[in-house]
């Protein structure tokens, strides 16, 4: 599974427009708007549920005025997209009422098309950052959203604060027989196994992080570390950098017993049988982990993606 050219997003972020308040106000009037409440986005089984500016105005009696974040335009420039992060004026006590018509991105991500997933990843990641940065990190005073939601500005010292993304590596570990090693975390649903991952530490390269994380979690060192692809992962603010790597000592693999409670080697045939019997639950379709596993599985003739099924709930 090699990296493919993913440089051209289906959405033009049109950063040159962010500083033009009049242009943003005009685009808002004809935009498709993704509503966000907490970690939930407007969505149903058919995909994202977009609002228009009139819908947002009508909802002002029920929801706070909220903040608008410019997400960009379609590549032909014909459609603008925004996110609208809001909250209830009088929050319902009934969770079913509170989130009627809203789902988490984890729940719906696997069912979204490329455009919707690109917009949802941007909207949720940006919303998460705004929600967690209401105050200036320099002086502690209040910050406000500016430049179409691309920055927050301190009302006291006028300093600008920009969204940050935490880099994390995720690794498909293989052996010389082309088996893959997967691990289980205690917080995951029973029988769910996935690839190994961890955050890059200060002063550490991606490759060094791969080697450290795999050894910490599975007890083996890796070589032949190769980049595969990357994926935005706004849970709450990460980008996953995916690698494959080979260990020469598969017999030494051992779960750390803290973060990873079980590990298991799989050949393609073993994975096929384990999924068919219900003994293995793969990570959800939205995840780059699933894409890595699928890429490895289908690289051998006779094994197709149709063999691979898995629940979409990441945690119980």
HELIX and SHEET records of a PDB file:
HELIX    1   1 UNK A   15  UNK A   17  5                                   3    
HELIX    2   2 UNK A   21  UNK A   29  1                                   9    
HELIX    3   3 UNK A   53  UNK A   58  1                                   6    
HELIX    4   4 UNK A   59  UNK A   61  5                                   3    
HELIX    5   5 UNK A   95  UNK A   98  1                                   4    
HELIX    6   6 UNK A  105  UNK A  108  1                                   4    
HELIX    7   7 UNK A  109  UNK A  111  5                                   3    
HELIX    8   8 UNK A  114  UNK A  132  1                                  19    
HELIX    9   9 UNK A  147  UNK A  149  5                                   3    
HELIX   10  10 UNK A  206  UNK A  218  1                                  13    
HELIX   11  11 UNK A  250  UNK A  252  5                                   3    
HELIX   12  12 UNK A  268  UNK A  277  1                                  10    
HELIX   13  13 UNK A  288  UNK A  297  1                                  10    
HELIX   14  14 UNK A  305  UNK A  307  5                                   3    
SHEET    1   A 6 UNK A  11  UNK A  12  0                                        
SHEET    2   A 6 UNK A  67  UNK A  74 -1                                        
SHEET    3   A 6 UNK A  80  UNK A  86 -1                                        
SHEET    4   A 6 UNK A  32  UNK A  37  1                                        
SHEET    5   A 6 UNK A  40  UNK A  44 -1                                        
SHEET    6   A 6 UNK A  47  UNK A  48 -1                                        
SHEET    1   B 5 UNK A  11  UNK A  12  0                                        
SHEET    2   B 5 UNK A  67  UNK A  74 -1                                        
SHEET    3   B 5 UNK A  80  UNK A  86 -1                                        
SHEET    4   B 5 UNK A  32  UNK A  37  1                                        
SHEET    5   B 5 UNK A  50  UNK A  51 -1                                        
SHEET    1   C 6 UNK A  11  UNK A  12  0                                        
SHEET    2   C 6 UNK A  67  UNK A  74 -1                                        
SHEET    3   C 6 UNK A  80  UNK A  86 -1                                        
SHEET    4   C 6 UNK A  32  UNK A  37  1                                        
SHEET    5   C 6 UNK A  40  UNK A  44 -1                                        
SHEET    6   C 6 UNK A 102  UNK A 104 -1                                        
SHEET    1   D 3 UNK A 143  UNK A 146  0                                        
SHEET    2   D 3 UNK A 151  UNK A 154 -1                                        
SHEET    3   D 3 UNK A 160  UNK A 162 -1                                        
SHEET    1   E 4 UNK A 196  UNK A 199  0                                        
SHEET    2   E 4 UNK A 166  UNK A 174 -1                                        
SHEET    3   E 4 UNK A 180  UNK A 184 -1                                        
SHEET    4   E 4 UNK A 262  UNK A 266 -1                                        
SHEET    1   F 4 UNK A 196  UNK A 199  0                                        
SHEET    2   F 4 UNK A 166  UNK A 174 -1                                        
SHEET    3   F 4 UNK A 238  UNK A 246  1                                        
SHEET    4   F 4 UNK A 223  UNK A 233 -1                                        
END                                                                             
